[in-house]
Amino acid sequence: MTTARIDPLPYVEKLDPRPLSQIDLVVIHCTELPDLATARDYGERVLYPASGTGNSGHWYLDRDGSAVQYVPHERIAHHVRGYNPRSIGIELVNTGRYPHWLDSQHQAMQEPYPQAQIAALLLLLERLSETLPSLRWIAGHEELDTTTEPASDDPALEVRRKLDPGPLFPWPQVLATTTLQRLQPSEPEAGRGGPV
């Protein structure tokens, strides 16, 4: 990470607290947005009126390797269905399928992940492993949320809700340099659910 800064979301104090010992999983995402500023805008949106909170990862890594933390580890961020209470969400700035997320004709994810961004991720994973005693697992968002939705261009077709971090994410490189093990997804445990 060339730089790292803390920039909490406006509603961060409304997110449920948790003990750090509860965290055993890192979930890798891509923003599917054009830049960090747009990702911040999306993160600040209140989508759950009852709690006054929205969707966000804990960490965001830009293409140049700079890092920003939107949610502290001791708060539960809404970034992956069914796994939020036990996980840290890391968002990599990447266009993904933007802006046609659910269009059946635009499901390819073609932006590669720059080496500076992956180097920042590897450093962050190392630091997380050192500071979170129960951290053991790593997974991609697409592995944990396999639901489908009607395509925006043709409701008769179904497309995957989440495809991130996608086929260009360098899993072999990441797994070769971390002690975290790839999670084999199963049904989320009772009581570990949550919005996203």
C-alpha positions in Angstrom: 0.0 0.0 0.0 1.6 3.3 -1.0 -0.7 5.2 1.4 -3.4 4.2 3.9 -5.9 6.4 5.5 -9.0 6.1 7.6 -12.1 7.8 6.3 -15.2 6.4 8.2 -18.6 6.4 6.5 -21.1 8.9 8.1 -23.2 6.1 9.5 -20.3 4.0 10.8 -21.4 4.3 14.5 -24.8 2.8 13.6 -23.2 -0.4 12.3 -23.4 -3.3 14.7 -20.3 -3.9 16.9 -18.5 -7.2 17.1 -15.5 -8.7 18.9 -12.4 -9.0 16.7 -12.2 -12.7 17.7 -15.4 -13.2 15.6 -13.6 -12.4 12.4 -12.3 -15.5 10.5 -12.9 -14.6 6.9 -11.7 -12.0 4.3 -14.0 -11.5 1.3 -12.5 -10.0 -1.9 -14.7 -7.8 -4.0 -14.4 -5.4 -6.9 -16.3 -2.2 -6.8 -17.8 -2.6 -10.3 -17.6 1.2 -10.4 -15.3 3.6 -12.4 -13.3 5.1 -9.5 -12.9 5.5 -5.8 -15.0 8.7 -5.6 -18.0 6.9 -7.0 -17.4 3.9 -4.7 -17.4 6.4 -1.7 -20.7 7.9 -3.0 -22.3 4.4 -3.2 -20.9 3.6 0.3 -22.6 6.6 1.9 -26.0 5.7 0.6 -28.5 4.7 3.3 -30.2 1.6 2.0 -31.6 0.2 5.2 -33.8 2.9 6.8 -34.4 0.9 10.0 -30.7 1.0 10.8 -29.7 4.1 8.9 -26.9 2.2 7.2 -25.9 1.0 3.7 -23.6 -1.3 1.8 -19.8 -1.0 2.1 -16.6 -2.9 2.5 -14.1 -2.2 5.3 -11.2 -1.5 3.0 -10.9 0.0 -0.5 -7.8 -0.4 -2.6 -7.4 1.9 -5.6 -5.6 1.1 -8.8 -2.4 2.8 -7.7 -2.2 0.8 -4.5 -3.5 3.5 -2.1 -5.8 2.2 0.6 -8.7 3.7 2.6 -10.6 2.2 5.5 -14.3 3.1 5.5 -15.4 0.8 8.3 -13.3 -0.2 11.4 -12.9 -4.0 11.9 -14.9 -4.0 15.1 -18.0 -2.9 13.1 -20.1 -5.2 10.9 -20.1 -3.9 7.3 -22.8 -4.9 4.8 -20.8 -6.4 1.9 -21.8 -10.0 1.4 -25.0 -11.8 2.1 -24.9 -14.3 4.9 -21.2 -13.7 6.0 -21.1 -10.1 7.2 -20.7 -10.8 11.0 -17.6 -13.0 10.5 -15.8 -11.2 7.7 -13.7 -8.3 6.5 -14.7 -6.9 3.1 -11.9 -5.7 0.8 -13.0 -3.8 -2.3 -10.7 -3.4 -5.3 -11.5 -0.4 -7.5 -12.3 -2.0 -10.9 -15.0 -1.3 -13.4 -16.3 -4.9 -13.6 -19.6 -4.8 -15.5 -20.2 -1.1 -14.8 -22.7 0.4 -15.7 -24.6 -2.6 -17.1 -24.4 -4.9 -14.1 -27.4 -7.1 -14.9 -27.5 -6.7 -18.7 -27.2 -10.2 -20.2 -25.0 -8.7 -23.1 -22.5 -7.1 -20.7 -21.4 -9.8 -18.3 -17.7 -9.9 -19.2 -15.3 -8.4 -16.7 -12.3 -7.2 -18.7 -10.3 -4.7 -16.6 -7.1 -6.3 -15.2 -6.0 -5.7 -11.7 -2.8 -3.5 -11.7 0.2 -5.0 -9.9 0.3 -2.0 -7.5 -3.2 -2.8 -6.4 -2.5 -6.5 -5.9 0.7 -5.7 -4.0 -1.3 -3.5 -1.7 -3.8 -6.3 -1.2 -1.0 -8.7 -0.3 0.3 -6.3 2.3 -3.1 -5.7 3.7 -3.8 -9.4 4.0 -0.5 -9.8 5.8 -1.3 -7.0 8.3 -4.8 -8.4 8.9 -3.4 -11.9 9.6 -1.1 -10.3 12.1 -3.7 -8.3 13.9 -6.8 -10.5 13.8 -6.1 -13.7 15.8 -9.0 -15.8 14.4 -8.5 -14.9 10.7 -8.2 -18.1 8.7 -10.2 -18.0 5.5 -10.4 -16.0 2.2 -13.1 -16.1 -0.5 -14.3 -14.1 -3.5 -17.7 -12.5 -3.4 -18.9 -14.5 -6.4 -18.2 -17.7 -4.4 -20.4 -16.7 -1.5 -23.3 -15.1 -3.3 -24.3 -17.3 -6.2 -27.9 -16.0 -6.6 -29.3 -14.9 -9.9 -31.7 -12.2 -11.0 -33.7 -11.4 -14.1 -31.5 -9.7 -16.7 -32.2 -6.0 -17.1 -32.4 -6.3 -20.9 -34.5 -9.5 -20.9 -36.4 -10.6 -17.8 -36.7 -14.1 -19.2 -33.0 -14.6 -18.8 -31.2 -15.0 -15.5 -27.8 -13.5 -14.7 -25.5 -13.8 -11.7 -26.0 -11.0 -9.1 -22.3 -11.0 -8.2 -19.3 -11.9 -10.3 -16.6 -10.2 -8.4 -13.7 -10.2 -8.2 -14.0 -12.0 -11.5 -11.9 -14.1 -13.8 -9.0 -11.7 -14.0 -8.3 -11.7 -10.3 -4.9 -13.4 -9.7 -6.0 -16.1 -7.2 -2.8 -18.2 -7.6 -0.6 -15.2 -6.8 -2.6 -14.2 -3.8 -2.9 -17.8 -2.3 0.8 -18.3 -2.8 1.6 -15.4 -0.6 -0.9 -15.6 2.2 -1.5 -18.1 5.1 -5.2 -17.7 4.6 -7.0 -20.7 3.1 -9.6 -20.6 0.4 -13.1 -21.0 2.0 -15.2 -23.8 0.5 -18.6 -22.1 0.6 -21.6 -23.8 2.2 -24.9 -22.5 3.6 -24.3 -19.5 5.9 -24.5 -20.5 9.6 -27.7 -19.6 11.4 -27.5 -16.1 12.9 -24.6 -15.0 10.7 -26.8 -13.5 8.0 -27.3 -9.8 7.2 -28.2 -7.5 4.4 -26.3 -6.7 1.2 
